[in-house]
Amino acid sequence: MEVYTRQTIVKYGVGFGSSLAMAVSFSLNKSIFWAILHGILGWLYVFYAWIFKSY
């Protein structure tokens, strides 16, 4: 039960985070390019934190 809950939270949390970043970026900049770029940069930060940060 715990593993399923954790996977669900990660799956929907990451998707929601990217969507939120792109929506806010588009709202502020009125540019699809910047929205996509901010969505990609958000993923790059996730990988950076996963590799170099120790929690």
N, C-alpha and C positions, 0 to 999 in steps of 0.2 A: 504494500500500500504506500509506504513512504517513498520508494523509488519512483513509482508512477506519479505521485504528487509532485516530486521534485522535477521530473522530466517535463511535466505539464507546465509548471511554473516557469522553467527555463525556456521552453518552446514559445509560450505565449508572451512572456515577459520581454524576451529579446525582440520578438516581432513587434510588440507594442512600442518598445523603446525606439526602434528604427522608424516606425511610422510616425511617432510623435516628433522626433527630431526633424523628419522631412516636412511634416505639416507646419511646424513652427518656422522652419527655414523658409518655406514657400510663403507663409503669411507675412513674414518680415521683409523678404527680398523680392517677392513676386517673380521668382525665377525658378523654372523647373531644373535648370542646370545646377543651381546652388543647392536645391533640395536634394537632388540625387547625390551630389558631392558630399553633403553633410551626412546623408545616410551611409555612404561608403566609409567616410572618415570615422563615424561612430563604430563601425565594425573593426576598423584598423586599431582603434583604441582598445577595444575588447581583446584583440589578439595581443597587443602590447602588454596590457595589464596581466593577461594570462601567462605570458612568458616571463616578464621581468619583475612583476610585483610579487611579494610574498605576504600572504594574508594569514 
